Amino acid sequence: GQGVADGKLTALGGTSTGYINTVGLSLNTVAVTPSSNLNNVDMFPYSLSVVNAVGKISEGKDALNTVITYNLSKNGDYEAGAYEHKLVLEIIDPYGQTMEKTLTLGTDLPMGKLKSYSTMFNSNFDTRLGGGSIRMNLYDEFQNQRVLLGSQYYPLTYEKTVPSNE
């Protein structure tokens, strides 16, 4: 609209106390469609590509070790304030048990190509699982709201303890 002050149109560069003939603009909300894989996850200004992920459980241990190989880059064309989005990594085992970690892009996941991130989840795995696959979901979390970015299955291996010959 046009700026006004003291009942007159505001001169170019002047300070307006109000506006007339304003036009309302609405923002169109866009639904995010989760990707069926994690090959190209966009969290502007970041771009994440999960190259591979492997889950491993060892006999006699109550832990799931997960190693994720990824590429992470940042678009530097725009200057922005503090990036308040978090990446939530959710792992779901073959029995539906969920575990999650909240990660900061650029800190918990350093920038670069073919980087590796390892994490361990404690639970009672060794008596129930003998392999299979895990599902990995990635969420964008901002102001306590989560949006699913994508999901993909990765192998889960079971490592038996080798008895020692004494």
Salt bridges, closest charged atoms under 4 A:
ASP93 OD2 - ARG128 NH2 3.31
GLU100 OE2 - ARG146 NH2 2.66
ASP140 OD1 - HIS85 ND1 2.76
GLU141 OE2 - ARG146 NE 2.90
GLU159 OE2 - LYS56 NZ 3.79
